Amino acid sequence: QVPLVESGGGLVHPGGSLRLSCAASGFTLEHYHVAWFRQAPGKEREFVATLSRGGSVTDYADSVKGRFTISRDNAKNMVYLQMNSLKLEDTAVYYCAATPTWTTMQTKTAARDYAYWGQGTQVTVSS
């Protein structure tokens, strides 16, 4: 059973918006830090955004600051990524991830700090 399932990806024009969703299964997301990563063809997986358990700590990759927003709805056991002003370079497979704890505050952007992953959803930005 895949612990996290992403949805909401698709094809969008530059400047458009998408909202990705991530549903947790088998565990209570409220007790976990959550994050989004992405991987473009031929590139390594990279950090996009993270949100702490209590919601007090957020961090974004410089490339998405001001355009993307991570949020969570603990009652629904869901995590979201609102993506606005999409650019061609945002094209990638987007992955949701969760972890009960960060090793350090500096590693919260590292994929190795996250124990649970989804299978990804494709986002394609094209004119």
C-alpha positions as CSV (number, residue, x, y, z in Angstrom):
1,Q,0.0,0.0,0.0
2,V,1.4,3.3,-1.1
3,P,1.4,5.6,1.9
4,L,1.0,8.9,-0.1
5,V,-1.0,9.4,-3.3
6,E,-0.6,12.6,-5.3
7,S,-3.2,14.0,-7.7
8,G,-3.9,17.2,-9.6
9,G,-1.1,17.2,-12.2
10,G,-1.7,17.9,-15.8
11,L,-0.9,20.1,-18.8
12,V,-1.0,23.9,-18.3
13,H,0.2,26.9,-20.2
14,P,2.9,29.2,-18.9
15,G,1.4,31.6,-16.4
16,G,-1.3,29.2,-15.5
17,S,-2.0,27.5,-12.1
18,L,-2.4,24.0,-10.7
19,R,-3.2,22.7,-7.3
20,L,-1.6,19.4,-6.4
21,S,-3.1,17.2,-3.7
22,C,-1.6,14.5,-1.6
23,A,-3.6,12.0,0.4
24,A,-2.1,10.0,3.2
25,S,-3.1,6.4,3.8
26,G,-2.4,4.3,6.9
27,F,-1.0,7.0,9.1
28,T,-2.1,10.3,10.5
29,L,-0.4,13.1,8.6
30,E,-1.0,15.6,11.5
31,H,2.0,14.0,13.2
32,Y,4.4,14.4,10.3
33,H,6.4,17.2,8.6
34,V,5.4,17.2,4.9
35,A,7.1,18.3,1.7
36,W,7.0,18.4,-2.0
37,F,9.9,17.5,-4.3
38,R,10.1,17.4,-8.1
39,Q,12.2,15.6,-10.7
40,A,12.5,16.8,-14.2
41,P,13.7,14.5,-17.0
42,G,17.5,13.9,-16.8
43,K,17.8,15.8,-13.5
44,E,18.0,14.8,-9.9
45,R,15.1,15.1,-7.5
46,E,14.9,18.6,-6.0
47,F,13.3,20.2,-3.0
48,V,10.2,22.4,-3.7
49,A,8.5,23.2,-0.3
50,T,8.1,21.9,3.2
51,L,5.7,22.5,6.1
52,S,6.2,21.5,9.7
53,R,3.8,19.4,11.8
54,G,2.4,22.3,13.6
55,G,2.4,24.6,10.5
56,S,4.8,27.1,12.0
57,V,7.8,26.4,9.8
58,T,7.7,26.6,6.0
59,D,10.5,26.7,3.5
60,Y,10.6,27.0,-0.3
61,A,13.1,26.6,-3.0
62,D,14.2,29.9,-4.3
63,S,12.9,29.0,-7.7
64,V,9.3,28.8,-6.5
65,K,9.2,31.4,-3.7
66,G,6.3,33.8,-4.2
67,R,4.6,31.5,-6.7
68,F,4.0,28.2,-4.8
69,T,2.2,27.7,-1.5
70,I,2.3,24.5,0.6
71,S,-0.6,23.8,3.0
72,R,-2.2,21.0,4.9
73,D,-5.7,20.0,6.1
74,N,-5.2,17.7,9.0
75,A,-8.9,16.9,9.3
76,K,-8.8,15.5,5.8
77,N,-5.3,14.0,6.1
78,M,-4.3,16.0,3.0
79,V,-1.4,18.1,1.8
80,Y,-1.6,20.6,-1.0
81,L,0.7,22.5,-3.3
82,Q,-0.8,25.6,-5.0
83,M,1.3,26.5,-8.0
84,N,0.7,29.9,-9.7
85,S,2.5,31.7,-12.5
86,L,3.8,28.4,-13.8
87,K,6.9,28.4,-16.0
88,L,8.3,26.0,-18.5
89,E,11.0,25.0,-16.1
90,D,8.4,23.9,-13.6
91,T,7.7,20.8,-15.7
92,A,8.5,17.7,-13.7
93,V,7.1,14.8,-11.8
94,Y,6.0,16.1,-8.4
95,Y,6.3,14.0,-5.3
96,C,4.7,14.3,-1.9
97,A,6.8,13.2,1.1
98,A,6.4,13.0,4.9
99,T,8.6,12.4,7.9
100,P,8.0,12.2,11.6
101,T,11.1,14.3,12.3
102,W,13.8,16.3,10.6
103,T,17.4,15.3,11.4
104,T,18.2,19.0,11.7
105,M,16.6,22.2,10.5
106,Q,19.1,22.3,7.7
107,T,18.1,18.9,6.4
108,K,14.4,19.6,6.1
109,T,15.0,20.2,2.4
110,A,16.9,17.0,1.9
111,A,15.0,14.0,0.3
112,R,16.9,11.6,2.6
113,D,15.1,13.1,5.6
114,Y,11.7,11.9,4.4
115,A,10.6,8.3,5.1
116,Y,7.3,8.2,3.2
117,W,6.8,9.0,-0.5
118,G,4.1,9.0,-3.1
119,Q,4.4,7.8,-6.7
120,G,4.3,11.2,-8.2
121,T,2.1,13.3,-10.5
122,Q,3.2,14.8,-13.8
123,V,3.1,18.5,-14.3
124,T,3.8,19.8,-17.8
125,V,4.0,23.5,-18.6
126,S,3.9,24.0,-22.3
127,S,2.7,26.6,-24.7
